[in-house]
């Protein structure tokens, strides 16, 4: 059971790292968000732009608190 938790943590960390990497990339934020939405749609995940912006704000807050 612990191995499953470890694998989940690694996958979750990879997803969070990728999201942070995309959100702090030098591209314009609007373009990056559109790319993320398109990628999620290709995977069958329908996420509204407002929800994506809330997620981006939450990640940004977490990064600021960590620094």
N, C-alpha and C positions, 0 to 999 in steps of 0.2 A: 504494500500500500504506500510505503514511503517513496518508492521509486516513481510511482504515479504522480505524487506531489512534486517531486523534483523535476520531472519531465514537464509538468504543467507550469512550474515556476520558470523554467528555461524558455519555454514557448512564449509565456506571457512577457518575459523580459525582452525577448527578441522582437515581439510585436510592439511593445512600448518603445524600444530603442529605434525601431524603424519609423514609428510615428513621429518621435521627437526629431529624428534625422530629417524627415520630410518637412516638418513644420519649421525648422530653423534653417532650411536650405536657402540659398541666395535668390531663389526665384520669388516672384511676387506671390504673396500669400493667397490671393484669390485664385491664381493659376494652379498653385499646389493643391488647394482644397478641391478644385474641379477634378484634378487628376486622381485624388484620393476617392472622390465620389464615383468617378468612372471605374476605377479599379474595383471598388466594393460592388458596384452594379454588375460587373463582369462575373464576380464571385457569387452573385445572387443575393447580396445584402442591400436592401433599400434603406438608406439613411438620409434623412432630410438634412439640407444644408445647415439649418439652425442647430440641429443636434451635433453635427460635425464641428461647428464653431464653438459650441459649449464644451465639447471634448477637447478641442485645441486650447481653449481658455483654461480648462482644468489642468491640462498637462503643463501649460505655461506657468500657472500658479505653483504647481508642485516643483518645477525646476527652480523658480525664484526662491522658494522656501529652502530648497536644498543648498543653494548658493549662499 
